Amino acid sequence: MFYNIDMNKGTFSYKAILAAVLSGGIFVYALYRLDPRTSGMNVTLFLVSLFIVAMSVFALLNYLVIRMRSNNESHFLASRGSLRRGFLVGIYVVGVLGLSALELLTWWDALLLALSLVLFELYFISGKEKTS
């Protein structure tokens, strides 16, 4: 969505804030104005906007923490990892709400989803690539 190779210092922050504000407005609109019983598109709009809000807010917060902790890390690497972690948090939030809406959510389902996303993140952190 807002992932460029030529991303400079402020581009990621501005685009993440813009995505959070726009999707936050859509989320509030879907929350107060749309009836989920009338159409499946209303539920879809709600979940997609919630996913983008969760992803962009968490990616921005993670990016700011990484930039404050280490001054020598490149902006591109910090934004790439932050966007990936934001994506995983968005998947978790929407997954838990989806399971809850279907009345399939138990505490161990939420825990298993979180553990699977942590394993997914650890795979990318390991950085080991297969060479053939």
LOKOL-759056 format. One record per residue (C-alpha): x, y, z. Coordinates in nm, 4 decimals. Last residue first. Layout:
<recs>
       c1       c2       c3
        X        Y        Z
...
</recs>
This chain:
<recs>
       c1       c2       c3
   2.0549  -2.3865  -0.3916
   2.0737  -2.1311  -0.1149
   1.7972  -2.1222   0.1402
   1.7671  -1.7922   0.3185
   1.8121  -1.7374   0.6862
   1.6957  -1.3961   0.7959
   1.5868  -1.5156   1.1408
   1.3618  -1.2099   1.1732
   1.1361  -1.3285   0.8914
   1.0794  -1.6692   1.0493
   1.0389  -1.5075   1.3892
   0.7530  -1.2978   1.2500
   0.5681  -1.6078   1.1254
   0.6300  -1.7780   1.4584
   0.4803  -1.4750   1.6358
   0.1814  -1.4894   1.3995
   0.1285  -1.8565   1.4835
   0.1580  -1.7808   1.8546
  -0.1021  -1.5030   1.8331
  -0.3453  -1.7263   1.6440
  -0.2901  -2.0054   1.8953
  -0.3538  -1.7662   2.1864
  -0.6730  -1.6326   2.0288
  -0.7905  -1.9893   1.9726
  -0.6882  -2.0733   2.3318
  -0.9091  -1.7998   2.4706
  -1.2126  -1.9184   2.2787
  -1.3520  -1.7638   1.9644
  -1.5930  -1.9580   1.7452
  -1.8993  -1.7357   1.7879
  -1.8841  -1.6331   1.4199
  -1.8483  -1.2711   1.5279
  -1.5794  -1.3737   1.7774
  -1.3833  -1.5583   1.5113
  -1.3974  -1.2521   1.2896
  -1.3025  -1.0219   1.5764
  -1.0017  -1.2393   1.6627
  -0.8950  -1.2607   1.3001
  -0.9420  -0.8861   1.2435
  -0.7230  -0.8004   1.5408
  -0.4608  -1.0670   1.4608
  -0.4379  -0.9776   1.0921
  -0.3959  -0.6110   1.1856
  -0.1201  -0.7032   1.4320
   0.0541  -0.9034   1.1584
   0.0317  -0.6158   0.9103
   0.1700  -0.3775   1.1686
   0.4634  -0.6127   1.2220
   0.5324  -0.6181   0.8469
   0.5003  -0.2400   0.8203
   0.7384  -0.1907   1.1093
   0.9941  -0.4271   0.9606
   0.9906  -0.2452   0.6261
   0.9839   0.1001   0.7843
   1.2909   0.0329   0.9977
   1.4808  -0.1191   0.7059
   1.4019   0.1756   0.4778
   1.4816   0.4356   0.7413
   1.8292   0.2959   0.7845
   1.9413   0.2029   1.1318
   2.2021   0.4381   1.2791
   1.9844   0.6258   1.5253
   1.8705   0.3220   1.7168
   1.6154   0.3300   1.9974
   1.4213   0.6385   1.8855
   1.3904   0.5154   1.5248
   1.2753   0.1698   1.6371
   1.0157   0.3184   1.8725
   0.8885   0.5541   1.6006
   0.8606   0.2716   1.3483
   0.6713   0.0536   1.5975
   0.4250   0.3342   1.6655
   0.3769   0.3947   1.2926
   0.3342   0.0248   1.2161
   0.0872  -0.0081   1.5061
  -0.1210   0.2826   1.3811
  -0.1040   0.1735   1.0156
  -0.1938  -0.1900   1.0748
  -0.4676  -0.1299   1.3293
  -0.6317   0.1390   1.1154
  -0.5956  -0.0690   0.7970
  -0.7468  -0.3763   0.9624
  -1.0311  -0.1753   1.1152
  -1.1082  -0.0278   0.7727
  -1.1135  -0.3761   0.6207
  -1.3303  -0.5156   0.9008
  -1.5908  -0.2382   0.8889
  -1.6073  -0.2311   0.5105
  -1.6532  -0.6086   0.5059
  -1.9280  -0.5902   0.7674
  -2.1077  -0.3270   0.5609
  -2.0518  -0.5278   0.2427
  -2.2354  -0.8211   0.3977
  -2.5541  -0.6230   0.3826
  -2.8571  -0.5331   0.5947
  -2.7623  -0.6944   0.9260
  -2.4371  -0.5012   0.9602
  -2.6218  -0.1675   0.9786
  -2.4024   0.1207   0.8693
  -2.3935   0.4676   1.0238
  -2.2135   0.4459   1.3574
  -1.9404   0.1846   1.3166
  -1.9045   0.2140   0.9404
  -1.8581   0.5917   0.9678
  -1.6105   0.5489   1.2553
  -1.4141   0.2946   1.0497
  -1.4202   0.5152   0.7385
  -1.2807   0.8022   0.9438
  -1.0168   0.5752   1.0944
  -0.9325   0.4544   0.7434
  -0.8565   0.8107   0.6401
  -0.6720   0.9037   0.9603
  -0.4658   0.5849   0.9800
  -0.3740   0.5922   0.6096
  -0.2674   0.9585   0.6348
  -0.0620   0.8900   0.9479
   0.1075   0.5927   0.7790
   0.1746   0.8001   0.4658
   0.3271   1.0846   0.6627
   0.5436   0.8566   0.8753
   0.6656   0.6492   0.5809
   0.7550   0.9573   0.3772
   0.9427   1.1343   0.6535
   1.2932   0.9910   0.6282
   1.3010   0.8736   0.2691
   1.1285   0.5845   0.0970
   1.2880   0.5121  -0.2393
   1.1915   0.1440  -0.2293
   0.8310   0.2355  -0.1598
   0.5694   0.0738   0.0665
   0.2471   0.2682   0.1094
   0.0000   0.0000   0.0000
</recs>
